Amino acid sequence: MAGKKNSGRLAQAFEENITGNTARIEFSGNREVIVEGCKGILEYDDTTIRLNLGRESVRFLGKGLSIGAMSGKIAVIEGYINSMEFLR
């Protein structure tokens, strides 16, 4: 039961952080993430990718990270994603 409470809090935290910037983040396991609402790349190497979402940014940490595609305001990050964090 505790797992469901924690996952609910995580979903709520994503909504609170994302809704204000009209960004959407969708994971496919830990190997791919699609970020809609991306306004640019702030940092990019094979272990860190940080994207501008407007008032804040989002950083992905992992191994073998790359931007597989970027079109308009959509970025697709591929590799082994270990963590994600929002930065102001």
C-alpha positions as a printed Julia matrix, in Angstrom:
88×3 Matrix{Float64}:
  0.0    0.0     0.0
  2.89   2.38    0.72
  4.08   2.03   -2.9
  0.77   3.35   -4.2
  0.93   6.39   -1.89
  4.47   7.2    -3.05
  3.61   6.81   -6.74
  0.6    9.11   -6.24
  2.84  11.76   -4.69
  5.32  11.41   -7.55
  2.57  11.84  -10.16
  1.28  14.89   -8.29
  4.8   16.39   -8.14
  5.2   15.92  -11.91
  1.85  17.61  -12.52
  2.73  20.55  -10.28
  6.12  21.06  -11.9
  5.06  20.48  -15.47
  1.65  22.13  -15.67
  2.97  25.64  -15.03
  5.3   25.42  -18.01
  3.01  23.48  -20.35
  5.71  20.83  -20.68
  4.98  17.11  -20.89
  7.5   14.39  -20.03
  6.88  10.78  -21.0
  9.2    7.89  -20.1
  9.57   4.55  -21.84
 11.27   2.67  -19.04
 14.71   4.1   -18.32
 15.89   4.02  -21.94
 13.91   6.83  -23.6
 12.11  10.01  -22.59
 10.06  12.39  -24.73
  9.98  16.01  -23.59
  7.32  18.25  -25.13
  7.6   21.98  -24.48
 11.39  22.1   -24.76
 12.7   25.6   -25.46
 16.35  24.66  -25.97
 19.35  22.67  -24.84
 21.29  24.08  -21.89
 23.77  21.26  -21.29
 24.58  18.18  -23.36
 27.08  15.36  -22.99
 26.86  11.57  -22.66
 26.08  11.68  -18.91
 23.98  14.86  -18.56
 21.3   16.51  -20.65
 19.6   19.68  -19.36
 16.7   21.2   -21.26
 15.12  24.65  -20.95
 11.41  24.48  -20.11
 10.92  28.23  -19.67
 10.79  29.22  -16.0
 12.74  26.12  -15.05
 14.84  23.39  -16.59
 14.94  19.63  -16.36
 18.14  17.62  -16.09
 18.57  13.95  -16.99
 21.55  12.01  -15.66
 22.71   8.64  -16.91
 25.07   6.82  -19.28
 25.29   6.99  -23.05
 22.73   9.8   -23.22
 21.96  11.43  -26.55
 19.24  13.47  -28.14
 17.86  11.03  -30.69
 15.55  13.59  -32.27
 14.56  17.2   -31.8
 11.7   18.74  -33.7
  9.94  21.97  -32.87
  9.49  21.87  -29.11
  9.92  18.09  -28.76
 13.16  16.4   -27.69
 13.7   12.64  -27.5
 16.44  11.56  -25.1
 17.9    8.08  -25.42
 20.36   6.09  -23.33
 20.38   4.74  -19.78
 18.51   7.3   -17.69
 19.35   7.08  -13.99
 17.6   10.19  -12.68
 15.7   13.33  -13.54
 15.46  16.6   -11.62
 13.8   19.97  -12.03
 15.96  23.06  -11.56
 14.98  26.71  -11.21
